[in-house]
Amino acid sequence: MQTLEMEVQVLDKRVLQDLIAANDELIAQGRTPNQGVRLQLTDKNNTQLFYGDVHPNVQYEYEAEQAGEYQLCVQLTEMAFTSDN
């Protein structure tokens, strides 16, 4: 079993602050904070191994059967941006 470690760092301080503020607002409303980074991890056969929203600037690990080539797609959740653009 191989352990894949992945860390996505949000370097734009404004974007990171917007994500933190959005999660703080959700908490204040009694809702679950869910804003951050959406990750999709697939193997060389395009099999989806992981898909989900994770908190920014946190390290995640994924256990894989073997070493090889993997594709990691990263998307920021909608509330990372202050405008529709």
C-alpha positions as CSV (number, residue, x, y, z in Angstrom):
1,M,0.0,0.0,0.0
2,Q,1.4,3.4,-1.0
3,T,0.4,6.7,0.7
4,L,-0.1,9.7,-1.5
5,E,0.3,13.0,0.2
6,M,-1.3,16.1,-1.3
7,E,-1.3,19.6,-0.1
8,V,-3.0,22.5,-1.9
9,Q,-1.9,25.9,-0.7
10,V,-4.0,28.9,-1.3
11,L,-1.4,31.6,-1.7
12,D,-3.7,34.5,-2.6
13,K,-4.4,36.0,0.9
14,R,-7.6,37.7,-0.3
15,V,-9.0,34.4,-1.6
16,L,-8.0,32.6,1.6
17,Q,-9.5,35.3,3.8
18,D,-12.7,35.1,1.7
19,L,-12.9,31.3,2.3
20,I,-12.3,31.8,6.1
21,A,-14.9,34.5,6.3
22,A,-17.4,32.4,4.3
23,N,-16.9,29.4,6.7
24,D,-17.1,31.7,9.7
25,E,-20.5,33.0,8.4
26,L,-21.8,29.5,7.9
27,I,-20.8,28.6,11.4
28,A,-22.5,31.7,12.7
29,Q,-25.7,30.6,10.9
30,G,-25.4,27.2,12.6
31,R,-24.5,25.5,9.3
32,T,-21.6,23.2,8.5
33,P,-18.5,25.1,7.1
34,N,-17.9,23.6,3.6
35,Q,-16.0,26.2,1.7
36,G,-12.4,25.5,0.6
37,V,-10.8,23.5,-2.2
38,R,-12.5,20.9,-4.3
39,L,-10.2,18.1,-5.2
40,Q,-10.5,15.3,-7.7
41,L,-7.9,12.5,-7.8
42,T,-7.8,10.0,-10.6
43,D,-5.4,7.2,-11.5
44,K,-3.8,6.5,-14.9
45,N,-7.0,4.6,-16.0
46,N,-9.1,7.7,-15.2
47,T,-10.7,6.0,-12.3
48,Q,-11.8,8.5,-9.7
49,L,-10.1,7.8,-6.4
50,F,-11.3,10.9,-4.4
51,Y,-13.6,13.8,-5.0
52,G,-14.6,16.3,-2.4
53,D,-14.3,19.6,-0.7
54,V,-11.4,20.0,1.7
55,H,-10.2,22.9,3.9
56,P,-7.4,24.9,2.3
57,N,-3.8,24.7,3.5
58,V,-4.3,21.3,5.2
59,Q,-2.4,18.1,4.2
60,Y,-4.4,15.1,3.1
61,E,-3.3,11.6,2.6
62,Y,-4.8,8.9,0.3
63,E,-3.8,5.2,0.4
64,A,-3.2,3.7,-3.1
65,E,-2.5,0.1,-4.1
66,Q,0.6,1.0,-6.1
67,A,2.9,3.8,-7.2
68,G,2.2,5.4,-10.5
69,E,0.8,8.3,-12.4
70,Y,-2.1,10.2,-10.8
71,Q,-4.0,13.3,-11.9
72,L,-5.1,15.9,-9.3
73,C,-7.6,18.5,-10.3
74,V,-8.1,21.5,-8.1
75,Q,-11.0,23.9,-8.0
76,L,-11.8,26.6,-5.4
77,T,-15.3,26.6,-4.1
78,E,-17.6,29.4,-5.2
79,M,-17.4,31.5,-2.0
80,A,-13.6,32.0,-2.5
81,F,-14.6,34.8,-4.9
82,T,-16.2,38.1,-4.1
83,S,-17.8,38.5,-7.5
84,D,-19.4,36.3,-10.2
85,N,-16.2,36.7,-12.3
